[in-house]
Amino acid sequence: LPTPWLKLHFWTLSHGRFVGSMMWLAAPSSSSSRPATAFAGSVASQRPLVVASALPTPFLAPGSPIAAAAAGEGAGDVGSASSGLPAACWALGSTALLLAGRRHRSTCNTSWRGGRAASTARRASVAQQFRDLADEGIAEESVEYSKVARRVDDLVICVTEIPEKGDILLPNVGDTVQFSGGAVGHCIALGDLSFAAALSDPEAVCELGEGYRILPMSYRPLVARPEQGGLLVDQSGTPWNAESRQAAEDDTRSRVPWFQEMVGLIRRERINSPLHSGVMGLDAFVPIGRGQSMVMRMPPATSDDDFREFMAHIIEAQSGDTTEVIVAASSVVDGLKFQERLANCEATKRLTIVSGRGDKPRIGEAVLAMNAACALAEAARDDGKDALLIVDVEHLYRAYLVLTEVVAERELAERTSRALNEEIDEMSFEQGREMWKFLAHKNAATARRRTFLGCFLQRACRVCDERGGGSLTLLAFARLKDSNKIGRLELQAKLKNLQSMTLDETLKAKAIAKIEEQLANLPEGLGLTGVPDDFIEEVKAVTDGHVVFLDAAVASSDSGPQKPRWCLDVQESVARGITSHSVQNRPLDKLKSLFYKVFLMSREGDNSVIDIGDGSGRQLDSGPLLALLQQPAGDVLYPEDEAALLLLAMDDAVRGAAARPLADQALALLTRAKVRGDDEEDSGRLTLECRTWAVESMRQQPQAKSLEELGESGLDSLCSTLDLRPLERKRVLAVASDGETVAVRADTEAEMQAKVEDPRARYTSLRERLAYLHQPEVAGELLEAIAEPMLTDTQLQQALDLLERTVKGEELNLSAA
């Protein structure tokens, strides 16, 4: 043999039984000669292979990609390759290799596969070699029983029949397929005997009934890593603005592939550091750790602008940090709006927005943009950096919805589970045959859906220090579907079913006209209406935690639309598998904020006053703590702000509980005097002002426990605080002169229970007091000290104790302290 050639022998086993051997004559990739092939037997093993060589192997290195060709049916065939066995070199000996097959592909699979190259040059060499081989190794029978079944915009659904011989020809997620008409797509989801592929060119022609072939891994798409932040790029990493786009055409930026392999457990590390979100409700009660995946369940009324506000809030909280932020946008228009929203943010220096290439959102383009964004985040993680990936899972649901509709229409699930059904059918009815069949089908459907979601959502992790110590945190936003609205895909399916039904022609025509009118009234695009609750539950199952938003987060007031707020359901929101010590910022961890989450979860209502449970006998008013969940989106808080805000709320909660009897007497007096708010918002403001007055009155006169003890001056102070009109003041004084203000009467008790203070007004009050604390002469220097990361635990605790005494109003020499 010529000197550069290498003679390899493969000994293969299948289920412990010897199958055959294969000889491969290969040349290094630098050689211009094409490797010759000769085979004896077939390859059917996915286990590591020990390869003996007649020559030394100095030109291979661990991690090098190796592709071996398997023979056809006849042993000893030469040059009749029909399938590829990709492998990677694990270890080297003097004349032996240890290989690991990347993926088993039977002889009915006509695609040639290659491993990931160690460098760009090596990848280009392997890719060119596979392009030559792919053109020669395609079997025509691969398209006879595999075809395109449906196309929705740029999403193509393909199905395959069960062949008489060989295995089922289905790609894996991330594989590239080429259709008979020449269009190329990327597999993004698998179903029963089917898969969904997003077209590389959304305008490409792909007709129903076309066959397909699976291309080698060298065709796997790449995304270029941006060299600066603040850019809006497409799936390939090309910037959208003209100046950066021109500069990127001839650049040599590093590129990373989509659909990379997930990080194994052995490479993962325990989550032990917090991701600062700038949200009091999250950092204090549902902390997020670096390397964690969290789903944000939004209410149905959430608009696209609300989505951007919530996402932008978390990105702005990364200002002054080193976190690399990657956001996936469904279209160029959405990406430009997001870029404009964060134009003046310092975190933009480390922000990359990956969008689809169209002006309107498309299912396939949006999913591909998500995978490209994920590849950039994984690249930053592998470099030892902390990466934050923010996505909207609505398009994942849309892609899977179309796939499941095709599976249901063609009854593919029943065909794949035929063997299981035959076993269950052998059971008697008394043994629960129908129940077991239902459970088997339901569990199979759940497993497929979780596998589909897990391929993307379970990529979040923190890598061990030996691998760089980087992390990838994934925040998946999901808007709950409004059950009263139907999207375009659902309406089209409903219209198709109606047209195929046998009904009275008049009634049928009216029903069809109604659905067509609904379709015409939908907004352009897909008419997205959110994600159903059962799909969100599956998303929860494959992530590390979830945050549930209340409807009040995006509710409008009587005065019109308002800025969205971080109104969280602390009872339903949870971060699983972590502790407060590991993922909370240090000030909140010292203040034990998670203890107060338990207090909020155990409350009976928004008016409740409960024992604090620490043995001190103290009580807390839930109102001030609930007000912390009324933080507007865009009002970013830093760790020292959150610590001060929690202390302010706790001080109000303790004082409010002590002053609650006096506040209830005052509210009862107002109720009997017919002093009410004009609307619910005004009534909540009135309740808050009354309780605030009670706290201040007891601060000035600690011994006064009732209106009688406060006397006439107390009534005048109440009327002045509430800014009552002259007629209202007269009625209040008249009722008070009756002497029935000591206890709340039974006829007003029910109305008293309905009085709830306005939590938004309470948060505004807390925020104003926080601004007062930031003044240098009050506690500005102290707050700056708390923000210092070099403080020891003892120094930090002393600073927090000093801040707590300041909040309580104790006289301190702050400069000396």
KOLMIDREN-821478 format. One record per residue (C-alpha): x, y, z; residue in one letter. Coordinates in steps of 0.2 Angstrom, whole numbers, padded with zeros to 4 digits, always signed. Each point is the difference from the previous one (the first is absolute). Layout:
XYZA...
This chain:
+0000+0000+0000L+0006+0018-0002P+0007+0007+0015T-0014+0013+0005P-0013-0014-0001W-0007-0008+0015L-0007-0018+0001K-0014-0002+0013L-0010-0015+0005H-0016+0001+0009F-0007-0014+0010W-0018+0002+0004T-0012-0007+0013L-0019+0001+0001S-0008-0005+0017H+0015-0010+0004G+0001-0010-0016R+0014+0002-0013F-0007+0007-0016V+0014+0003-0012G+0016+0010-0003S+0004+0015-0011M+0016+0006-0008M+0002+0019-0004W+0014+0007-0010L+0001+0019+0005A+0011+0014-0004A+0002+0016+0011P-0011+0014-0004S+0015+0010-0007S+0003-0013-0014S-0008+0004-0017S-0003-0018-0003S-0017-0006+0004R-0001-0015+0012P-0004-0017-0007A-0012-0011+0009T-0001-0019+0001A-0012-0009+0012F-0004-0018+0006A-0016-0001+0010G-0011+0014+0007S+0001+0012+0014V-0014-0001+0014A+0009+0006+0016S-0002+0016+0010Q+0013-0005+0012R+0018+0007+0000P+0011-0010-0012L+0018-0004+0002V+0009+0002-0017V+0016-0009-0003A+0012+0008-0013S+0014-0007-0010A+0008+0017+0001L+0003+0013+0013P-0013+0014+0002T+0009+0016+0003P-0011+0011-0010F-0016-0003+0010L-0004+0008+0016A-0013-0003+0013P-0016+0009-0005G+0003-0002-0019S-0015-0005-0010P+0001-0016-0009I-0013-0007-0013A+0000-0018-0005A-0011-0007-0014A-0010-0016+0002A-0002-0013-0013A-0016-0006-0008G-0009-0016+0002E+0014-0011-0008G+0016-0003+0010A+0016+0005-0009G-0008+0013-0011D+0012+0014-0005V-0005+0018-0003G-0018-0004+0003S-0003+0011+0015A-0018+0005+0004S+0001+0007+0018S+0012+0009+0011G+0006-0004+0018L+0007+0016+0007P+0012-0002+0015A+0012+0011+0011A+0017-0005+0005C+0000-0002+0019W+0018-0006+0004A+0015-0005-0009L+0013-0014+0001G+0015-0004-0010S-0010-0010-0013T-0018+0001+0007A-0014+0012+0002L-0015+0000+0011L-0015+0007-0009L-0017+0005+0005A-0014+0000-0012G-0010+0016-0001R-0016-0007-0006R-0005-0017-0007H-0008+0001-0017R-0006-0016-0009S+0003-0005-0018T-0017+0008-0005C+0006+0017+0005N+0009+0008-0015T+0008+0015+0008S+0018+0001+0004W+0004+0007+0017R+0016+0009+0006G+0006+0005+0018G+0003+0017+0006R+0017+0007-0006A+0012+0006+0012A+0003+0016-0010S-0008+0010-0014T+0013-0006-0012A-0002-0018+0004R-0019+0002+0000R+0001+0007-0018A+0010-0015-0006S-0012-0013+0008V-0015+0010-0007A+0007+0000-0018Q+0004-0019+0001Q-0018-0004+0006F-0007+0011-0014R+0008-0011-0012D-0005-0016+0008L-0018+0006+0003A-0003+0002-0019D+0005-0018-0003E-0008-0009+0015G-0018+0005-0002I-0012-0015-0002A-0016+0004-0010E-0011-0011+0011E+0002+0011+0015S-0013+0012-0008V-0013-0013-0004E-0007-0002+0017Y+0005+0017+0008S-0009+0016-0006K-0006+0018+0004V-0017-0001+0008A-0003+0019+0004R+0007+0017-0001R-0005+0015+0011V+0010+0015-0006D+0018-0005+0002D-0003-0015+0011L-0001-0017-0009V-0007-0016+0007I+0007-0016-0007C-0006-0018+0004V+0007-0017-0004T-0008-0017-0002E+0006-0015+0009I+0011-0009-0013P+0000-0019-0003E+0019-0001+0002K+0012+0011+0010G-0003+0014+0013D-0011+0015-0001I+0008+0014-0009L-0002+0015+0012L+0013+0014+0004P+0004+0005+0017N-0003+0018+0007V+0014+0011-0008G+0002-0011-0016D-0001+0009-0016T-0011-0007-0014V-0002+0003-0018Q-0016-0002-0009F-0003-0007-0018S-0003+0018-0007G+0017+0006+0007G-0007+0009+0016A+0011-0002+0016V-0007-0001+0017G+0005-0003+0018H-0008-0012+0011C-0007+0008+0016I-0013-0013+0007A-0003-0018-0001L-0017-0009+0001G-0007-0018-0004D+0007-0004-0017L+0002+0018-0004S+0010+0016+0003F-0001+0018-0002A+0013+0010-0010A+0002+0019-0001A+0006+0005-0018L+0016+0009-0002S-0008+0011-0013D-0018+0004+0005P-0004+0004-0018E+0007-0017-0007A-0012-0011-0010V-0005-0016+0010C-0015-0009-0007E-0010-0013+0009L+0006-0018-0004G+0018+0004-0002E+0012-0012+0007G+0016+0005+0010Y+0017-0006+0004R+0010+0003+0016I+0016+0010-0003L+0016-0002+0009P+0005+0009+0016M+0011+0011-0010S-0015+0009-0006Y-0005+0005+0018R-0003+0019+0000P+0012+0011+0009L-0002+0017+0008V+0014+0013+0001A+0004+0007+0017R-0002+0019+0000P+0016+0010+0005E-0010+0014+0008Q-0016+0002+0010G-0016+0008-0004G-0002-0008-0017L-0015-0007-0008L+0005-0015-0010V-0009-0014-0010D+0002-0019+0002Q+0017+0000-0008S+0007+0014+0011G-0001+0013-0014T-0004+0018+0007P-0015+0008-0007W+0006+0018-0001N+0009+0004-0017A+0017+0005+0008E+0002-0015+0011S-0007-0012-0014R+0013+0006-0012Q+0014-0002+0012A-0005-0017+0004A-0001-0007-0017E+0019-0003-0001D+0004-0002+0018D+0008-0015+0008T-0011-0001+0016R-0001-0016+0009S-0016-0010-0003R-0009-0013+0010V-0013-0013-0006P-0018+0000+0005W-0007-0016+0009F+0015-0004+0010Q+0001-0014+0011E-0006+0003+0018M+0012+0001+0014V+0000-0016+0010G-0002-0002+0019L+0018-0003+0003I+0004+0017-0007R-0013+0009+0010R+0002+0009+0016E-0011+0004+0014R-0009+0017-0002I+0007+0011+0014N-0001+0018-0006S-0014+0012-0003P-0006+0008-0016L-0005+0018+0005H-0017+0004-0008S-0003+0017+0007G-0018-0007+0005V-0004+0000+0019M-0013-0014-0002G+0013-0011-0009L+0016+0004+0010D-0008-0001+0017A-0013-0014-0002F+0004-0010-0016V+0018+0002-0003P+0008-0005-0017I+0017-0008+0000G+0013+0001-0013R-0001-0015-0011G-0019-0003+0004Q-0014-0001-0012S-0016+0009+0005M-0017+0002-0009V-0010+0016+0002M-0018-0003-0001R-0008+0016-0006M-0019+0004+0000P-0010+0000-0016P-0002+0019-0001A+0019+0002-0002T+0004+0010-0016S+0016+0000-0010D+0005+0016+0008D-0002-0007+0017D+0011-0015-0005F+0014+0012-0005R-0002+0010+0016E+0002-0015+0011F+0015-0007-0010M+0008+0018+0000A-0002+0001+0018H+0011-0015+0004I+0013+0005-0014I+0001+0017+0008E+0004-0008+0017A+0016-0008-0008Q+0007+0018-0001S+0017+0001+0007G+0002-0019-0001D+0009-0012-0012T-0015-0010-0005T-0002-0004-0019E-0018+0003-0004V-0008-0009-0016I-0018+0003-0005V-0010-0009-0013A-0012+0011-0010A-0013-0008-0012S+0002+0014-0014S+0011+0014-0005V-0013+0012+0006V-0001-0007+0017D+0019+0000+0001G+0001+0019-0005L-0013+0004+0013K+0009-0009+0013F+0017+0008-0005Q-0009+0017+0001E-0007-0003+0017R+0018-0004+0007L+0009+0014-0010A+0007+0009+0016N+0003-0015+0011C+0018-0004+0005E-0004-0019-0001A-0002+0003-0019T+0019-0002-0001K-0002-0018+0003R-0017-0003-0009L-0003-0010-0016T-0017-0001-0008I-0003-0014-0012V-0016+0002-0011S-0008-0009-0014G+0003+0007-0017R-0018+0006-0004G-0009+0015+0005D-0014-0011+0006K+0002-0014+0012P+0001-0018-0007R+0000-0016+0010I+0015-0007-0008G+0010+0016+0000E-0004+0003+0018A+0005-0017+0005V+0017+0001-0010L+0003+0017+0008A-0002-0008+0017M+0012-0014-0004N+0013+0012-0007A-0002+0011+0016A+0003-0016+0011C+0016-0004-0010A+0007+0017+0004L-0005-0001+0018A+0008-0018+0001E+0016+0007-0008A+0001+0014+0013A-0002-0013+0013R+0013-0011-0007D+0012+0015+0001D-0002+0001+0019G-0013+0015-0001K-0017+0001+0008D-0013+0000-0014A-0019+0005+0001L-0012-0006-0013L-0017+0007-0001I-0013-0008-0012V-0019-0001-0003D-0006-0018-0001V-0015+0004-0010E+0007-0005-0016H+0006-0016+0007L-0018-0004+0004Y-0006+0005-0018R+0013-0011-0008A-0005-0015+0011Y-0018+0004-0003L+0001-0002-0019V+0010-0016+0002L-0012-0008+0012T-0015+0005-0011E+0008-0010-0015V+0004-0015+0012V-0019+0000+0005A-0006+0001-0017E+0010-0014-0007R-0002-0011+0016E+0019-0001+0001L+0000-0002+0019A-0012-0016-0001E+0012-0007-0013R+0016+0002+0010T-0009-0007+0016S-0008-0015-0009R+0011-0013+0009A-0004+0008+0017L-0019+0000-0005N+0001-0018-0004E+0007-0005+0017E-0013+0011+0009I-0014-0008-0011D+0004-0017+0007E-0006+0007+0017M-0018-0003+0005S-0012+0015+0003F+0000-0004+0018E+0019+0003+0001Q-0002+0017-0006G+0004-0002-0018R-0007+0017-0006E+0008+0009+0015M+0017-0007-0003W-0001+0004-0019K-0005+0018+0005F+0014+0002+0012L+0013-0007-0012A-0005+0012-0014H+0000+0015+0012K+0017-0005+0007N+0007-0002-0017A-0007+0017-0006A+0007+0008+0016T+0017-0008-0002A+0001+0006-0018R-0004+0018+0005R+0012+0001+0014R+0014-0007-0011T-0004+0013-0012F+0001+0014+0013L+0014-0007+0009G+0011+0000-0015C+0000+0019+0001F-0005+0005+0018L+0012-0011+0009Q+0015+0007-0007R+0002+0012+0015A+0014-0005+0012C+0015+0006+0009R+0016-0009-0007V+0013-0006+0013C+0015+0010+0003D+0011-0013-0009E-0010+0004-0016R+0001+0019+0003G-0013+0003+0013G-0012+0010-0012G-0019-0001+0001S-0015+0001-0011L-0016+0007+0008T-0016-0002-0010L-0016+0010+0003L-0015-0006-0011A-0015+0012+0000F-0017-0008-0004A-0016+0009-0002R-0015-0010+0005L-0012-0003-0013K-0017+0009+0001D-0013-0013-0001S-0012+0012-0008N+0011+0003-0015K+0005-0012-0014I+0016+0002-0011G+0002-0001-0018R+0006-0018+0000L-0015-0006+0011E-0012+0009-0011L+0007-0007-0016Q-0001-0018+0007A-0018+0004+0006K-0005+0006-0017L+0008-0016-0008K-0010-0011+0011N-0016+0009-0003L+0002-0001-0019Q+0002-0019+0001S-0016-0002+0011M-0017-0005-0007T-0012+0013+0006L-0015+0010-0006D+0007+0011-0014E-0007+0016+0007T+0006-0003+0018L+0017-0005-0007K+0002+0015-0011A-0004+0012+0015K+0013-0009+0011A+0013+0001-0014I-0003+0018-0003A+0001+0004+0019K+0017-0009+0001I+0006+0009-0016E-0005+0016+0008E+0010-0004+0016Q+0015-0004-0011L-0001+0016-0009A-0001+0010+0016N+0016-0008+0007L+0016+0011+0000P+0013-0004-0013E+0011-0014+0003G-0005-0015+0010L-0013+0008+0011G+0010-0005+0016L-0011-0001+0015T+0012-0008+0013G+0004-0018+0006V-0013-0011+0008P+0002-0005+0018D+0003-0018-0003D+0015+0004-0011F+0007+0012+0013I-0001-0013+0013E+0011-0011-0010E+0012+0014-0002V+0000+0001+0019K+0004-0018+0001A+0016+0002-0010V+0007+0016+0008T+0007+0004+0017D-0014+0011+0006G-0014+0011-0005H-0007+0017+0004V-0019+0003-0001V-0006+0018-0003F-0017+0006+0006L-0012+0008-0012D+0003+0016+0009A+0017+0001-0008A-0007+0007-0016V-0017+0006+0006A-0006+0017-0005S-0007+0012+0013S-0015+0012-0002D+0012+0013-0006S+0006-0010-0015G+0014-0012-0004P+0014+0000+0013Q+0018-0006+0000K+0001-0019+0003P+0005-0005+0017R+0009-0015+0008W-0015-0007+0008C+0005-0018+0005L-0010-0014+0007D+0013-0005+0014V-0010-0015+0005Q+0000-0008-0018E+0018+0006-0004S+0015-0010+0005V+0018-0003-0004A+0003-0019+0002R+0016-0008+0006G+0009+0015+0007I+0001+0009+0017T+0000+0018+0005S+0018+0000+0005H+0006-0006-0017S-0009+0012-0012V-0006+0015+0010Q+0010+0016+0001N+0009+0002+0016R-0010+0014+0008P-0017-0009-0003L+0008-0016+0006D+0005+0008+0016K-0017+0008+0002L-0008-0018-0003K-0013+0007-0013S-0006-0018-0004L-0007-0002+0018F-0012+0014-0004Y-0005-0009-0016K-0007-0014+0011V-0009+0014+0010F-0008+0006-0016L-0005-0017-0006M-0009-0004+0016S-0010+0016+0001R-0019-0001-0001E-0003+0016-0010G+0008+0016-0005D-0007+0008+0017N+0007-0014+0011S+0011+0003+0015V+0010-0016+0006I+0012-0004+0013D+0018+0001-0006I+0003-0018+0007G+0017+0004+0007D-0005-0002+0019G+0000+0019+0002S-0019+0002-0001G+0002+0014-0013R-0013+0001-0014Q+0002+0006-0018L-0012+0009-0011D+0001-0008-0017S-0004+0016-0009G+0017+0007-0001P+0008-0016-0005L-0013-0003-0014L+0005+0017-0006A+0017-0006-0004L-0008-0010-0014L-0007+0016-0008Q+0017+0005-0008Q-0002+0008-0017P+0010-0007-0014A+0015+0012-0004G+0002+0004+0019D+0016-0009+0002V+0006-0003+0017L+0018-0005+0006Y+0004-0011+0014P+0002+0014+0013E-0017+0007-0006D-0008-0016+0003E+0007-0002+0017A-0006+0017+0005A-0017-0002-0008L-0003-0016+0010L+0005+0008+0016L-0012+0014-0004L-0014-0012-0003A+0004-0010+0015M-0001+0016+0011D-0017+0004-0008D-0006-0017+0003A+0004-0001+0018V-0007+0018+0004R-0015-0003-0011G-0004-0016+0009A+0001+0010+0017A-0011+0014-0007A-0013-0011-0008R-0013+0002+0014P+0001+0019-0001L+0000-0001-0019A-0016-0011+0000D-0009+0012+0012Q+0004+0014-0012A-0006-0010-0015L-0016-0004+0009A-0003+0018+0004L+0002+0005-0018L-0011-0014-0006T-0014+0005+0012R+0002+0018-0005A-0002-0005-0019K+0018+0005-0005V+0004-0011-0014R+0012+0001-0015G-0007+0003-0017D+0006-0016-0007D+0010-0015+0005E+0017+0008-0003E-0006+0016+0010D-0006-0012+0014S+0016-0009+0001G+0010+0017+0001R-0012+0005+0015L+0003-0016+0009T+0019+0002-0002L-0001+0018+0006E-0010-0005+0015C+0012-0013+0006R+0015+0011-0003T-0009+0013+0011W-0002-0013+0014A+0018-0005-0001V+0006+0018+0001E-0012+0004+0014S+0006-0015+0011M+0018+0006-0004R-0004+0017+0007Q-0011-0007+0015Q+0006-0018+0003P-0013-0002+0015Q-0015+0005-0011A-0009-0016-0005K-0017+0008-0006S-0008+0015-0007L-0007+0005+0017E+0018+0000+0007E+0006+0011-0014L-0014+0012+0003G-0006+0014-0011E+0017+0004-0007S+0001-0018-0006G-0016+0002-0010L+0006+0017-0007D+0016-0008-0005S-0010-0015-0009L-0011+0012-0010C+0015+0011-0005S+0011-0016-0005T-0015-0006-0011L-0003+0017-0007D-0019-0002+0003L-0012+0013-0007R-0010+0011+0012P-0016-0010-0001L+0010-0017+0003E+0009+0008+0015R-0016+0005+0008K-0007-0017-0002R+0015-0008+0008V+0000+0011+0015L-0019-0003+0002A+0002-0019+0000V+0015+0002+0012A-0010+0010+0012S-0012-0016+0002D+0014-0008+0010G-0001-0017-0010E+0018+0000-0006T+0008-0011+0012V-0004-0016-0009A-0005-0005-0018V-0019-0002-0001R-0006-0017-0008A-0009+0010-0013D+0016+0007-0007T+0011-0016+0003E-0004-0007-0017A+0004+0016-0009E+0016+0002+0010M+0006-0017-0006Q-0002+0006-0018A+0011+0015+0003K+0017-0004-0008V+0014+0014-0001E+0007+0004-0017D+0016-0010-0001P+0007+0011-0015R-0002+0016+0011A+0009-0009+0014R+0014-0005-0011Y+0002+0018-0006T+0001+0005+0018S+0014-0012+0004L+0009+0005-0016R-0001+0018+0006E+0007-0004+0017R+0014-0010-0009L+0005+0015-0010A+0001+0010+0017Y+0012-0013+0007L+0011+0002-0015H+0004+0018+0005Q+0018+0002+0006P-0005+0008+0017E-0012-0015+0004V+0007-0017-0006A+0007+0003-0017G+0018-0005+0005E-0007-0015+0010L-0009-0007-0015L+0016+0002-0011E+0009-0010+0014A-0013-0014-0001I+0002-0001-0019A+0019-0003+0002E+0004-0018-0004P+0016+0000+0010M-0009+0001+0017L+0002-0015+0012T-0016-0008+0006D+0003+0008+0017T+0002+0017-0008Q-0016-0002-0011L-0010-0005+0015Q+0005+0015+0010Q-0004+0011-0015A-0017-0008-0001L-0004+0002+0018D+0005+0018-0001L-0012+0003-0015L-0014-0009+0010E+0002+0012+0014R+0000+0015-0012T-0016-0006-0008V-0008-0001+0017K+0004+0018+0003G+0012-0002+0014E+0012+0014+0003E+0018-0005-0006L+0016+0009-0004N+0002-0007-0018L+0016+0009-0004S+0008-0007+0016A-0007-0017-0004A
